[in-house]
Amino acid sequence: MTTKTPSTVRPAGDKASEKAAYAAVQGIPAVDAHDLDRLGFNVWRWMTGRKDTLEEAVRSAGARLTISEEEAVRRIKEALQRQGIAL
């Protein structure tokens, strides 16, 4: 068995939609950091596909938030608007 060095990771650019989505969910109180990862992923999916509403994306993330989903959606929308992303 051989061990290979891991592949290099190239970080996304500052304007990448992935960074915007994950930045938008930072600061939302959740039980675990992985909850924010799931939430950020679902926000990114919503941003790139927009088949559902943002409310449905937050709900489908299944993140254990310590605030209401409505408050989380409001905060995410505000964060995306501050980044210049049209909703």
PDB file with SEQRES, HELIX, SHEET and CRYST1 records, atoms N, CA, C and O in Angstrom:
SEQRES   1 A   87  MET THR THR LYS THR PRO SER THR VAL ARG PRO ALA GLY          
SEQRES   2 A   87  ASP LYS ALA SER GLU LYS ALA ALA TYR ALA ALA VAL GLN          
SEQRES   3 A   87  GLY ILE PRO ALA VAL ASP ALA HIS ASP LEU ASP ARG LEU          
SEQRES   4 A   87  GLY PHE ASN VAL TRP ARG TRP MET THR GLY ARG LYS ASP          
SEQRES   5 A   87  THR LEU GLU GLU ALA VAL ARG SER ALA GLY ALA ARG LEU          
SEQRES   6 A   87  THR ILE SER GLU GLU GLU ALA VAL ARG ARG ILE LYS GLU          
SEQRES   7 A   87  ALA LEU GLN ARG GLN GLY ILE ALA LEU                          
HELIX    1 AA1 SER A   17  VAL A   25  1                                   9    
HELIX    2 AA2 ALA A   33  GLY A   49  1                                  17    
HELIX    3 AA3 LEU A   54  ALA A   61  1                                   8    
HELIX    4 AA4 GLU A   69  ARG A   82  1                                  14    
CRYST1    1.000    1.000    1.000  90.00  90.00  90.00 P 1           1          
ATOM      1  N   MET A   1       0.840  -1.163   0.000  1.00  0.00           N  
ATOM      2  CA  MET A   1       0.000   0.000   0.000  1.00  0.00           C  
ATOM      3  C   MET A   1       0.894   1.237   0.000  1.00  0.00           C  
ATOM      4  O   MET A   1       1.865   1.318   0.752  1.00  0.00           O  
ATOM      5  N   THR A   2       0.551   2.195  -0.853  1.00  0.00           N  
ATOM      6  CA  THR A   2       1.311   3.432  -0.907  1.00  0.00           C  
ATOM      7  C   THR A   2       0.461   4.594  -0.402  1.00  0.00           C  
ATOM      8  O   THR A   2      -0.768   4.575  -0.462  1.00  0.00           O  
ATOM      9  N   THR A   3       1.144   5.571   0.080  1.00  0.00           N  
ATOM     10  CA  THR A   3       0.455   6.756   0.549  1.00  0.00           C  
ATOM     11  C   THR A   3       0.808   7.902  -0.377  1.00  0.00           C  
ATOM     12  O   THR A   3       1.979   8.231  -0.563  1.00  0.00           O  
ATOM     13  N   LYS A   4      -0.203   8.498  -0.945  1.00  0.00           N  
ATOM     14  CA  LYS A   4       0.016   9.616  -1.850  1.00  0.00           C  
ATOM     15  C   LYS A   4      -0.250  10.912  -1.098  1.00  0.00           C  
ATOM     16  O   LYS A   4      -1.019  10.948  -0.137  1.00  0.00           O  
ATOM     17  N   THR A   5       0.394  11.959  -1.550  1.00  0.00           N  
ATOM     18  CA  THR A   5       0.133  13.261  -0.939  1.00  0.00           C  
ATOM     19  C   THR A   5      -1.259  13.724  -1.370  1.00  0.00           C  
ATOM     20  O   THR A   5      -1.693  13.424  -2.482  1.00  0.00           O  
ATOM     21  N   PRO A   6      -1.948  14.441  -0.513  1.00  0.00           N  
ATOM     22  CA  PRO A   6      -3.296  14.888  -0.868  1.00  0.00           C  
ATOM     23  C   PRO A   6      -3.267  15.914  -1.989  1.00  0.00           C  
ATOM     24  O   PRO A   6      -2.273  16.610  -2.191  1.00  0.00           O  
ATOM     25  N   SER A   7      -4.351  15.992  -2.696  1.00  0.00           N  
ATOM     26  CA  SER A   7      -4.475  16.971  -3.769  1.00  0.00           C  
ATOM     27  C   SER A   7      -4.453  18.374  -3.176  1.00  0.00           C  
ATOM     28  O   SER A   7      -4.887  18.595  -2.045  1.00  0.00           O  
ATOM     29  N   THR A   8      -3.945  19.302  -3.951  1.00  0.00           N  
ATOM     30  CA  THR A   8      -3.946  20.683  -3.487  1.00  0.00           C  
ATOM     31  C   THR A   8      -5.350  21.261  -3.650  1.00  0.00           C  
ATOM     32  O   THR A   8      -6.098  20.884  -4.553  1.00  0.00           O  
ATOM     33  N   VAL A   9      -5.676  22.158  -2.779  1.00  0.00           N  
ATOM     34  CA  VAL A   9      -6.986  22.799  -2.820  1.00  0.00           C  
ATOM     35  C   VAL A   9      -6.790  24.241  -3.224  1.00  0.00           C  
ATOM     36  O   VAL A   9      -6.003  24.971  -2.621  1.00  0.00           O  
ATOM     37  N   ARG A  10      -7.511  24.640  -4.247  1.00  0.00           N  
ATOM     38  CA  ARG A  10      -7.440  26.018  -4.703  1.00  0.00           C  
ATOM     39  C   ARG A  10      -8.636  26.760  -4.121  1.00  0.00           C  
ATOM     40  O   ARG A  10      -9.775  26.418  -4.438  1.00  0.00           O  
ATOM     41  N   PRO A  11      -8.413  27.760  -3.285  1.00  0.00           N  
ATOM     42  CA  PRO A  11      -9.533  28.472  -2.681  1.00  0.00           C  
ATOM     43  C   PRO A  11     -10.358  29.212  -3.736  1.00  0.00           C  
ATOM     44  O   PRO A  11      -9.837  29.664  -4.755  1.00  0.00           O  
ATOM     45  N   ALA A  12     -11.638  29.319  -3.465  1.00  0.00           N  
ATOM     46  CA  ALA A  12     -12.527  30.049  -4.365  1.00  0.00           C  
ATOM     47  C   ALA A  12     -12.201  31.531  -4.318  1.00  0.00           C  
ATOM     48  O   ALA A  12     -11.684  32.032  -3.320  1.00  0.00           O  
ATOM     49  N   GLY A  13     -12.500  32.214  -5.384  1.00  0.00           N  
ATOM     50  CA  GLY A  13     -12.262  33.652  -5.441  1.00  0.00           C  
ATOM     51  C   GLY A  13     -13.172  34.411  -4.491  1.00  0.00           C  
ATOM     52  O   GLY A  13     -14.161  33.872  -3.995  1.00  0.00           O  
ATOM     53  N   ASP A  14     -12.831  35.656  -4.245  1.00  0.00           N  
ATOM     54  CA  ASP A  14     -13.597  36.464  -3.298  1.00  0.00           C  
ATOM     55  C   ASP A  14     -15.029  36.698  -3.751  1.00  0.00           C  
ATOM     56  O   ASP A  14     -15.907  36.903  -2.913  1.00  0.00           O  
ATOM     57  N   LYS A  15     -15.284  36.671  -5.034  1.00  0.00           N  
ATOM     58  CA  LYS A  15     -16.627  36.928  -5.564  1.00  0.00           C  
ATOM     59  C   LYS A  15     -17.408  35.639  -5.807  1.00  0.00           C  
ATOM     60  O   LYS A  15     -18.507  35.686  -6.361  1.00  0.00           O  
ATOM     61  N   ALA A  16     -16.873  34.506  -5.411  1.00  0.00           N  
ATOM     62  CA  ALA A  16     -17.531  33.221  -5.665  1.00  0.00           C  
ATOM     63  C   ALA A  16     -18.828  33.110  -4.868  1.00  0.00           C  
ATOM     64  O   ALA A  16     -18.915  33.564  -3.728  1.00  0.00           O  
ATOM     65  N   SER A  17     -19.828  32.498  -5.489  1.00  0.00           N  
ATOM     66  CA  SER A  17     -21.125  32.356  -4.830  1.00  0.00           C  
ATOM     67  C   SER A  17     -21.027  31.471  -3.592  1.00  0.00           C  
ATOM     68  O   SER A  17     -21.788  31.648  -2.641  1.00  0.00           O  
ATOM     69  N   GLU A  18     -20.100  30.527  -3.598  1.00  0.00           N  
ATOM     70  CA  GLU A  18     -19.928  29.668  -2.428  1.00  0.00           C  
ATOM     71  C   GLU A  18     -19.517  30.489  -1.212  1.00  0.00           C  
ATOM     72  O   GLU A  18     -20.063  30.321  -0.122  1.00  0.00           O  
ATOM     73  N   LYS A  19     -18.549  31.377  -1.411  1.00  0.00           N  
ATOM     74  CA  LYS A  19     -18.086  32.209  -0.300  1.00  0.00           C  
ATOM     75  C   LYS A  19     -19.198  33.120   0.189  1.00  0.00           C  
ATOM     76  O   LYS A  19     -19.337  33.336   1.393  1.00  0.00           O  
ATOM     77  N   ALA A  20     -19.989  33.654  -0.725  1.00  0.00           N  
ATOM     78  CA  ALA A  20     -21.084  34.545  -0.339  1.00  0.00           C  
ATOM     79  C   ALA A  20     -22.118  33.792   0.483  1.00  0.00           C  
ATOM     80  O   ALA A  20     -22.618  34.316   1.479  1.00  0.00           O  
ATOM     81  N   ALA A  21     -22.442  32.574   0.081  1.00  0.00           N  
ATOM     82  CA  ALA A  21     -23.454  31.793   0.794  1.00  0.00           C  
ATOM     83  C   ALA A  21     -22.984  31.439   2.200  1.00  0.00           C  
ATOM     84  O   ALA A  21     -23.728  31.608   3.166  1.00  0.00           O  
ATOM     85  N   TYR A  22     -21.760  30.952   2.317  1.00  0.00           N  
ATOM     86  CA  TYR A  22     -21.255  30.567   3.630  1.00  0.00           C  
ATOM     87  C   TYR A  22     -21.028  31.791   4.529  1.00  0.00           C  
ATOM     88  O   TYR A  22     -21.197  31.710   5.746  1.00  0.00           O  
ATOM     89  N   ALA A  23     -20.648  32.913   3.930  1.00  0.00           N  
ATOM     90  CA  ALA A  23     -20.478  34.130   4.718  1.00  0.00           C  
ATOM     91  C   ALA A  23     -21.818  34.646   5.224  1.00  0.00           C  
ATOM     92  O   ALA A  23     -21.892  35.238   6.301  1.00  0.00           O  
ATOM     93  N   ALA A  24     -22.879  34.424   4.449  1.00  0.00           N  
ATOM     94  CA  ALA A  24     -24.202  34.910   4.831  1.00  0.00           C  
ATOM     95  C   ALA A  24     -24.751  34.187   6.054  1.00  0.00           C  
ATOM     96  O   ALA A  24     -25.572  34.743   6.784  1.00  0.00           O  
ATOM     97  N   VAL A  25     -24.313  32.968   6.283  1.00  0.00           N  
ATOM     98  CA  VAL A  25     -24.845  32.215   7.429  1.00  0.00           C  
ATOM     99  C   VAL A  25     -23.959  32.319   8.661  1.00  0.00           C  
ATOM    100  O   VAL A  25     -24.349  31.872   9.740  1.00  0.00           O  
ATOM    101  N   GLN A  26     -22.778  32.899   8.517  1.00  0.00           N  
ATOM    102  CA  GLN A  26     -21.900  33.063   9.676  1.00  0.00           C  
ATOM    103  C   GLN A  26     -22.564  33.997  10.677  1.00  0.00           C  
ATOM    104  O   GLN A  26     -23.150  35.009  10.293  1.00  0.00           O  
ATOM    105  N   GLY A  27     -22.477  33.668  11.925  1.00  0.00           N  
ATOM    106  CA  GLY A  27     -23.065  34.495  12.965  1.00  0.00           C  
ATOM    107  C   GLY A  27     -24.477  34.086  13.336  1.00  0.00           C  
ATOM    108  O   GLY A  27     -25.027  34.580  14.320  1.00  0.00           O  
ATOM    109  N   ILE A  28     -25.075  33.182  12.556  1.00  0.00           N  
ATOM    110  CA  ILE A  28     -26.398  32.681  12.924  1.00  0.00           C  
ATOM    111  C   ILE A  28     -26.191  31.643  14.021  1.00  0.00           C  
ATOM    112  O   ILE A  28     -25.432  30.693  13.832  1.00  0.00           O  
ATOM    113  N   PRO A  29     -26.847  31.806  15.151  1.00  0.00           N  
ATOM    114  CA  PRO A  29     -26.619  30.876  16.254  1.00  0.00           C  
ATOM    115  C   PRO A  29     -27.179  29.487  15.947  1.00  0.00           C  
ATOM    116  O   PRO A  29     -28.354  29.324  15.620  1.00  0.00           O  
ATOM    117  N   ALA A  30     -26.305  28.504  16.062  1.00  0.00           N  
ATOM    118  CA  ALA A  30     -26.680  27.118  15.806  1.00  0.00           C  
ATOM    119  C   ALA A  30     -26.060  26.231  16.882  1.00  0.00           C  
ATOM    120  O   ALA A  30     -25.135  26.638  17.585  1.00  0.00           O  
ATOM    121  N   VAL A  31     -26.579  25.028  16.994  1.00  0.00           N  
ATOM    122  CA  VAL A  31     -26.104  24.088  18.005  1.00  0.00           C  
ATOM    123  C   VAL A  31     -24.677  23.641  17.700  1.00  0.00           C  
ATOM    124  O   VAL A  31     -23.864  23.501  18.613  1.00  0.00           O  
ATOM    125  N   ASP A  32     -24.367  23.416  16.424  1.00  0.00           N  
ATOM    126  CA  ASP A  32     -23.075  22.860  16.030  1.00  0.00           C  
ATOM    127  C   ASP A  32     -22.587  23.582  14.772  1.00  0.00           C  
ATOM    128  O   ASP A  32     -23.390  24.088  13.987  1.00  0.00           O  
ATOM    129  N   ALA A  33     -21.285  23.625  14.592  1.00  0.00           N  
ATOM    130  CA  ALA A  33     -20.720  24.267  13.397  1.00  0.00           C  
ATOM    131  C   ALA A  33     -21.155  23.552  12.123  1.00  0.00           C  
ATOM    132  O   ALA A  33     -21.280  24.185  11.075  1.00  0.00           O  
ATOM    133  N   HIS A  34     -21.384  22.254  12.196  1.00  0.00           N  
ATOM    134  CA  HIS A  34     -21.823  21.502  11.021  1.00  0.00           C  
ATOM    135  C   HIS A  34     -23.221  21.931  10.580  1.00  0.00           C  
ATOM    136  O   HIS A  34     -23.564  21.811   9.404  1.00  0.00           O  
ATOM    137  N   ASP A  35     -24.020  22.426  11.507  1.00  0.00           N  
ATOM    138  CA  ASP A  35     -25.331  22.942  11.142  1.00  0.00           C  
ATOM    139  C   ASP A  35     -25.182  24.143  10.212  1.00  0.00           C  
ATOM    140  O   ASP A  35     -25.951  24.295   9.263  1.00  0.00           O  
ATOM    141  N   LEU A  36     -24.202  24.987  10.480  1.00  0.00           N  
ATOM    142  CA  LEU A  36     -23.971  26.136   9.602  1.00  0.00           C  
ATOM    143  C   LEU A  36     -23.412  25.703   8.256  1.00  0.00           C  
ATOM    144  O   LEU A  36     -23.686  26.336   7.236  1.00  0.00           O  
ATOM    145  N   ASP A  37     -22.627  24.622   8.243  1.00  0.00           N  
ATOM    146  CA  ASP A  37     -22.140  24.089   6.970  1.00  0.00           C  
ATOM    147  C   ASP A  37     -23.310  23.639   6.101  1.00  0.00           C  
ATOM    148  O   ASP A  37     -23.366  23.953   4.912  1.00  0.00           O  
ATOM    149  N   ARG A  38     -24.248  22.896   6.706  1.00  0.00           N  
ATOM    150  CA  ARG A  38     -25.421  22.439   5.957  1.00  0.00           C  
ATOM    151  C   ARG A  38     -26.265  23.616   5.497  1.00  0.00           C  
ATOM    152  O   ARG A  38     -26.766  23.629   4.373  1.00  0.00           O  
ATOM    153  N   LEU A  39     -26.419  24.593   6.360  1.00  0.00           N  
ATOM    154  CA  LEU A  39     -27.205  25.771   6.018  1.00  0.00           C  
ATOM    155  C   LEU A  39     -26.536  26.541   4.876  1.00  0.00           C  
ATOM    156  O   LEU A  39     -27.205  26.951   3.927  1.00  0.00           O  
ATOM    157  N   GLY A  40     -25.228  26.737   4.967  1.00  0.00           N  
ATOM    158  CA  GLY A  40     -24.496  27.429   3.905  1.00  0.00           C  
ATOM    159  C   GLY A  40     -24.596  26.710   2.578  1.00  0.00           C  
ATOM    160  O   GLY A  40     -24.749  27.346   1.535  1.00  0.00           O  
ATOM    161  N   PHE A  41     -24.511  25.383   2.606  1.00  0.00           N  
ATOM    162  CA  PHE A  41     -24.631  24.601   1.378  1.00  0.00           C  
ATOM    163  C   PHE A  41     -26.006  24.783   0.759  1.00  0.00           C  
ATOM    164  O   PHE A  41     -26.121  24.956  -0.454  1.00  0.00           O  
ATOM    165  N   ASN A  42     -27.048  24.745   1.576  1.00  0.00           N  
ATOM    166  CA  ASN A  42     -28.402  24.902   1.052  1.00  0.00           C  
ATOM    167  C   ASN A  42     -28.650  26.318   0.534  1.00  0.00           C  
ATOM    168  O   ASN A  42     -29.372  26.498  -0.447  1.00  0.00           O  
ATOM    169  N   VAL A  43     -28.066  27.310   1.174  1.00  0.00           N  
ATOM    170  CA  VAL A  43     -28.181  28.679   0.669  1.00  0.00           C  
ATOM    171  C   VAL A  43     -27.466  28.783  -0.676  1.00  0.00           C  
ATOM    172  O   VAL A  43     -27.972  29.426  -1.595  1.00  0.00           O  
ATOM    173  N   TRP A  44     -26.311  28.164  -0.799  1.00  0.00           N  
ATOM    174  CA  TRP A  44     -25.577  28.178  -2.070  1.00  0.00           C  
ATOM    175  C   TRP A  44     -26.390  27.491  -3.160  1.00  0.00           C  
ATOM    176  O   TRP A  44     -26.463  27.985  -4.286  1.00  0.00           O  
ATOM    177  N   ARG A  45     -27.005  26.350  -2.830  1.00  0.00           N  
ATOM    178  CA  ARG A  45     -27.856  25.653  -3.818  1.00  0.00           C  
ATOM    179  C   ARG A  45     -29.013  26.539  -4.241  1.00  0.00           C  
ATOM    180  O   ARG A  45     -29.378  26.576  -5.416  1.00  0.00           O  
ATOM    181  N   TRP A  46     -29.592  27.255  -3.278  1.00  0.00           N  
ATOM    182  CA  TRP A  46     -30.684  28.167  -3.600  1.00  0.00           C  
ATOM    183  C   TRP A  46     -30.191  29.287  -4.514  1.00  0.00           C  
ATOM    184  O   TRP A  46     -30.877  29.661  -5.465  1.00  0.00           O  
ATOM    185  N   MET A  47     -29.005  29.822  -4.229  1.00  0.00           N  
ATOM    186  CA  MET A  47     -28.464  30.914  -5.028  1.00  0.00           C  
ATOM    187  C   MET A  47     -28.191  30.484  -6.461  1.00  0.00           C  
ATOM    188  O   MET A  47     -28.380  31.272  -7.387  1.00  0.00           O  
ATOM    189  N   THR A  48     -27.754  29.258  -6.655  1.00  0.00           N  
ATOM    190  CA  THR A  48     -27.381  28.819  -7.997  1.00  0.00           C  
ATOM    191  C   THR A  48     -28.558  28.247  -8.782  1.00  0.00           C  
ATOM    192  O   THR A  48     -28.539  28.256 -10.012  1.00  0.00           O  
ATOM    193  N   GLY A  49     -29.587  27.748  -8.084  1.00  0.00           N  
ATOM    194  CA  GLY A  49     -30.709  27.153  -8.795  1.00  0.00           C  
ATOM    195  C   GLY A  49     -31.989  27.952  -8.693  1.00  0.00           C  
ATOM    196  O   GLY A  49     -32.721  28.093  -9.673  1.00  0.00           O  
ATOM    197  N   ARG A  50     -32.261  28.474  -7.514  1.00  0.00           N  
ATOM    198  CA  ARG A  50     -33.458  29.266  -7.208  1.00  0.00           C  
ATOM    199  C   ARG A  50     -34.751  28.614  -7.675  1.00  0.00           C  
ATOM    200  O   ARG A  50     -35.636  29.285  -8.206  1.00  0.00           O  
ATOM    201  N   LYS A  51     -34.857  27.315  -7.477  1.00  0.00           N  
ATOM    202  CA  LYS A  51     -36.107  26.635  -7.807  1.00  0.00           C  
ATOM    203  C   LYS A  51     -37.103  26.759  -6.659  1.00  0.00           C  
ATOM    204  O   LYS A  51     -38.313  26.809  -6.880  1.00  0.00           O  
ATOM    205  N   ASP A  52     -36.603  26.808  -5.467  1.00  0.00           N  
ATOM    206  CA  ASP A  52     -37.436  26.955  -4.278  1.00  0.00           C  
ATOM    207  C   ASP A  52     -37.203  28.333  -3.691  1.00  0.00           C  
ATOM    208  O   ASP A  52     -36.411  29.119  -4.210  1.00  0.00           O  
ATOM    209  N   THR A  53     -37.891  28.612  -2.620  1.00  0.00           N  
ATOM    210  CA  THR A  53     -37.687  29.881  -1.928  1.00  0.00           C  
ATOM    211  C   THR A  53     -36.531  29.735  -0.938  1.00  0.00           C  
ATOM    212  O   THR A  53     -36.115  28.622  -0.618  1.00  0.00           O  
ATOM    213  N   LEU A  54     -36.031  30.843  -0.469  1.00  0.00           N  
ATOM    214  CA  LEU A  54     -34.978  30.818   0.542  1.00  0.00           C  
ATOM    215  C   LEU A  54     -35.500  30.176   1.824  1.00  0.00           C  
ATOM    216  O   LEU A  54     -34.769  29.466   2.514  1.00  0.00           O  
ATOM    217  N   GLU A  55     -36.760  30.429   2.135  1.00  0.00           N  
ATOM    218  CA  GLU A  55     -37.373  29.825   3.319  1.00  0.00           C  
ATOM    219  C   GLU A  55     -37.338  28.300   3.243  1.00  0.00           C  
ATOM    220  O   GLU A  55     -37.055  27.627   4.234  1.00  0.00           O  
ATOM    221  N   GLU A  56     -37.630  27.761   2.054  1.00  0.00           N  
ATOM    222  CA  GLU A  56     -37.589  26.305   1.877  1.00  0.00           C  
ATOM    223  C   GLU A  56     -36.160  25.779   1.952  1.00  0.00           C  
ATOM    224  O   GLU A  56     -35.929  24.678   2.452  1.00  0.00           O  
ATOM    225  N   ALA A  57     -35.203  26.556   1.460  1.00  0.00           N  
ATOM    226  CA  ALA A  57     -33.799  26.142   1.530  1.00  0.00           C  
ATOM    227  C   ALA A  57     -33.336  26.069   2.983  1.00  0.00           C  
ATOM    228  O   ALA A  57     -32.629  25.137   3.367  1.00  0.00           O  
ATOM    229  N   VAL A  58     -33.733  27.045   3.784  1.00  0.00           N  
ATOM    230  CA  VAL A  58     -33.357  27.041   5.203  1.00  0.00           C  
ATOM    231  C   VAL A  58     -34.012  25.857   5.905  1.00  0.00           C  
ATOM    232  O   VAL A  58     -33.373  25.177   6.708  1.00  0.00           O  
ATOM    233  N   ARG A  59     -35.263  25.616   5.610  1.00  0.00           N  
ATOM    234  CA  ARG A  59     -35.983  24.505   6.239  1.00  0.00           C  
ATOM    235  C   ARG A  59     -35.375  23.156   5.832  1.00  0.00           C  
ATOM    236  O   ARG A  59     -35.217  22.270   6.672  1.00  0.00           O  
ATOM    237  N   SER A  60     -35.036  22.998   4.554  1.00  0.00           N  
ATOM    238  CA  SER A  60     -34.515  21.717   4.081  1.00  0.00           C  
ATOM    239  C   SER A  60     -33.091  21.449   4.572  1.00  0.00           C  
ATOM    240  O   SER A  60     -32.631  20.308   4.535  1.00  0.00           O  
ATOM    241  N   ALA A  61     -32.387  22.494   5.033  1.00  0.00           N  
ATOM    242  CA  ALA A  61     -31.035  22.281   5.566  1.00  0.00           C  
ATOM    243  C   ALA A  61     -31.072  21.426   6.822  1.00  0.00           C  
ATOM    244  O   ALA A  61     -30.119  20.703   7.111  1.00  0.00           O  
ATOM    245  N   GLY A  62     -32.152  21.505   7.558  1.00  0.00           N  
ATOM    246  CA  GLY A  62     -32.250  20.722   8.785  1.00  0.00           C  
ATOM    247  C   GLY A  62     -31.271  21.179   9.853  1.00  0.00           C  
ATOM    248  O   GLY A  62     -30.927  20.415  10.754  1.00  0.00           O  
ATOM    249  N   ALA A  63     -30.827  22.412   9.755  1.00  0.00           N  
ATOM    250  CA  ALA A  63     -29.871  22.946  10.732  1.00  0.00           C  
ATOM    251  C   ALA A  63     -30.578  23.193  12.059  1.00  0.00           C  
ATOM    252  O   ALA A  63     -31.701  23.696  12.107  1.00  0.00           O  
ATOM    253  N   ARG A  64     -29.892  22.826  13.124  1.00  0.00           N  
ATOM    254  CA  ARG A  64     -30.449  23.038  14.467  1.00  0.00           C  
ATOM    255  C   ARG A  64     -30.088  24.451  14.916  1.00  0.00           C  
ATOM    256  O   ARG A  64     -29.047  24.686  15.529  1.00  0.00           O  
ATOM    257  N   LEU A  65     -30.970  25.372  14.594  1.00  0.00           N  
ATOM    258  CA  LEU A  65     -30.744  26.776  14.912  1.00  0.00           C  
ATOM    259  C   LEU A  65     -31.331  27.096  16.271  1.00  0.00           C  
ATOM    260  O   LEU A  65     -32.302  26.475  16.704  1.00  0.00           O  
ATOM    261  N   THR A  66     -30.732  28.071  16.941  1.00  0.00           N  
ATOM    262  CA  THR A  66     -31.261  28.497  18.233  1.00  0.00           C  
ATOM    263  C   THR A  66     -32.129  29.745  18.088  1.00  0.00           C  
ATOM    264  O   THR A  66     -32.552  30.335  19.082  1.00  0.00           O  
ATOM    265  N   ILE A  67     -32.388  30.138  16.849  1.00  0.00           N  
ATOM    266  CA  ILE A  67     -33.327  31.216  16.550  1.00  0.00           C  
ATOM    267  C   ILE A  67     -34.372  30.646  15.598  1.00  0.00           C  
ATOM    268  O   ILE A  67     -34.205  29.544  15.075  1.00  0.00           O  
ATOM    269  N   SER A  68     -35.439  31.386  15.375  1.00  0.00           N  
ATOM    270  CA  SER A  68     -36.485  30.897  14.476  1.00  0.00           C  
ATOM    271  C   SER A  68     -35.983  30.884  13.029  1.00  0.00           C  
ATOM    272  O   SER A  68     -35.048  31.602  12.674  1.00  0.00           O  
ATOM    273  N   GLU A  69     -36.621  30.059  12.209  1.00  0.00           N  
ATOM    274  CA  GLU A  69     -36.255  30.022  10.800  1.00  0.00           C  
ATOM    275  C   GLU A  69     -36.531  31.363  10.131  1.00  0.00           C  
ATOM    276  O   GLU A  69     -35.788  31.785   9.245  1.00  0.00           O  
ATOM    277  N   GLU A  70     -37.591  32.026  10.551  1.00  0.00           N  
ATOM    278  CA  GLU A  70     -37.926  33.332   9.977  1.00  0.00           C  
ATOM    279  C   GLU A  70     -36.818  34.355  10.249  1.00  0.00           C  
ATOM    280  O   GLU A  70     -36.449  35.136   9.371  1.00  0.00           O  
ATOM    281  N   GLU A  71     -36.299  34.338  11.472  1.00  0.00           N  
ATOM    282  CA  GLU A  71     -35.209  35.246  11.824  1.00  0.00           C  
ATOM    283  C   GLU A  71     -33.948  34.893  11.037  1.00  0.00           C  
ATOM    284  O   GLU A  71     -33.230  35.787  10.589  1.00  0.00           O  
ATOM    285  N   ALA A  72     -33.674  33.602  10.865  1.00  0.00           N  
ATOM    286  CA  ALA A  72     -32.501  33.172  10.100  1.00  0.00           C  
ATOM    287  C   ALA A  72     -32.619  33.643   8.651  1.00  0.00           C  
ATOM    288  O   ALA A  72     -31.645  34.133   8.079  1.00  0.00           O  
ATOM    289  N   VAL A  73     -33.793  33.501   8.057  1.00  0.00           N  
ATOM    290  CA  VAL A  73     -34.005  33.939   6.672  1.00  0.00           C  
ATOM    291  C   VAL A  73     -33.784  35.447   6.571  1.00  0.00           C  
ATOM    292  O   VAL A  73     -33.142  35.918   5.632  1.00  0.00           O  
ATOM    293  N   ARG A  74     -34.307  36.199   7.520  1.00  0.00           N  
ATOM    294  CA  ARG A  74     -34.132  37.647   7.510  1.00  0.00           C  
ATOM    295  C   ARG A  74     -32.652  38.015   7.566  1.00  0.00           C  
ATOM    296  O   ARG A  74     -32.195  38.881   6.819  1.00  0.00           O  
ATOM    297  N   ARG A  75     -31.901  37.353   8.457  1.00  0.00           N  
ATOM    298  CA  ARG A  75     -30.471  37.650   8.594  1.00  0.00           C  
ATOM    299  C   ARG A  75     -29.698  37.266   7.331  1.00  0.00           C  
ATOM    300  O   ARG A  75     -28.791  37.986   6.910  1.00  0.00           O  
ATOM    301  N   ILE A  76     -30.058  36.138   6.733  1.00  0.00           N  
ATOM    302  CA  ILE A  76     -29.373  35.691   5.509  1.00  0.00           C  
ATOM    303  C   ILE A  76     -29.634  36.678   4.383  1.00  0.00           C  
ATOM    304  O   ILE A  76     -28.713  37.047   3.655  1.00  0.00           O  
ATOM    305  N   LYS A  77     -30.882  37.109   4.233  1.00  0.00           N  
ATOM    306  CA  LYS A  77     -31.211  38.079   3.183  1.00  0.00           C  
ATOM    307  C   LYS A  77     -30.431  39.373   3.375  1.00  0.00           C  
ATOM    308  O   LYS A  77     -29.893  39.925   2.415  1.00  0.00           O  
ATOM    309  N   GLU A  78     -30.368  39.855   4.608  1.00  0.00           N  
ATOM    310  CA  GLU A  78     -29.620  41.082   4.882  1.00  0.00           C  
ATOM    311  C   GLU A  78     -28.140  40.906   4.556  1.00  0.00           C  
ATOM    312  O   GLU A  78     -27.522  41.794   3.969  1.00  0.00           O  
ATOM    313  N   ALA A  79     -27.574  39.765   4.933  1.00  0.00           N  
ATOM    314  CA  ALA A  79     -26.156  39.520   4.676  1.00  0.00           C  
ATOM    315  C   ALA A  79     -25.880  39.434   3.173  1.00  0.00           C  
ATOM    316  O   ALA A  79     -24.860  39.942   2.706  1.00  0.00           O  
ATOM    317  N   LEU A  80     -26.758  38.810   2.424  1.00  0.00           N  
ATOM    318  CA  LEU A  80     -26.569  38.712   0.980  1.00  0.00           C  
ATOM    319  C   LEU A  80     -26.699  40.088   0.326  1.00  0.00           C  
ATOM    320  O   LEU A  80     -25.941  40.412  -0.589  1.00  0.00           O  
ATOM    321  N   GLN A  81     -27.636  40.884   0.780  1.00  0.00           N  
ATOM    322  CA  GLN A  81     -27.797  42.232   0.236  1.00  0.00           C  
ATOM    323  C   GLN A  81     -26.585  43.106   0.539  1.00  0.00           C  
ATOM    324  O   GLN A  81     -26.181  43.917  -0.294  1.00  0.00           O  
ATOM    325  N   ARG A  82     -26.004  42.944   1.728  1.00  0.00           N  
ATOM    326  CA  ARG A  82     -24.790  43.708   2.070  1.00  0.00           C  
ATOM    327  C   ARG A  82     -23.634  43.333   1.158  1.00  0.00           C  
ATOM    328  O   ARG A  82     -22.744  44.147   0.910  1.00  0.00           O  
ATOM    329  N   GLN A  83     -23.645  42.095   0.655  1.00  0.00           N  
ATOM    330  CA  GLN A  83     -22.605  41.651  -0.258  1.00  0.00           C  
ATOM    331  C   GLN A  83     -22.904  42.037  -1.706  1.00  0.00           C  
ATOM    332  O   GLN A  83     -22.115  41.754  -2.607  1.00  0.00           O  
ATOM    333  N   GLY A  84     -24.042  42.681  -1.920  1.00  0.00           N  
ATOM    334  CA  GLY A  84     -24.393  43.142  -3.266  1.00  0.00           C  
ATOM    335  C   GLY A  84     -25.079  42.092  -4.117  1.00  0.00           C  
ATOM    336  O   GLY A  84     -25.100  42.203  -5.343  1.00  0.00           O  
ATOM    337  N   ILE A  85     -25.638  41.081  -3.485  1.00  0.00           N  
ATOM    338  CA  ILE A  85     -26.313  40.016  -4.229  1.00  0.00           C  
ATOM    339  C   ILE A  85     -27.801  40.350  -4.289  1.00  0.00           C  
ATOM    340  O   ILE A  85     -28.458  40.544  -3.266  1.00  0.00           O  
ATOM    341  N   ALA A  86     -28.310  40.411  -5.515  1.00  0.00           N  
ATOM    342  CA  ALA A  86     -29.724  40.723  -5.708  1.00  0.00           C  
ATOM    343  C   ALA A  86     -30.567  39.517  -5.378  1.00  0.00           C  
ATOM    344  O   ALA A  86     -30.254  38.391  -5.763  1.00  0.00           O  
ATOM    345  N   LEU A  87     -31.645  39.773  -4.656  1.00  0.00           N  
ATOM    346  CA  LEU A  87     -32.548  38.676  -4.269  1.00  0.00           C  
ATOM    347  C   LEU A  87     -33.775  38.642  -5.135  1.00  0.00           C  
ATOM    348  O   LEU A  87     -34.639  37.786  -4.949  1.00  0.00           O  
TER     349      LEU A  87                                                      
END                                                                             
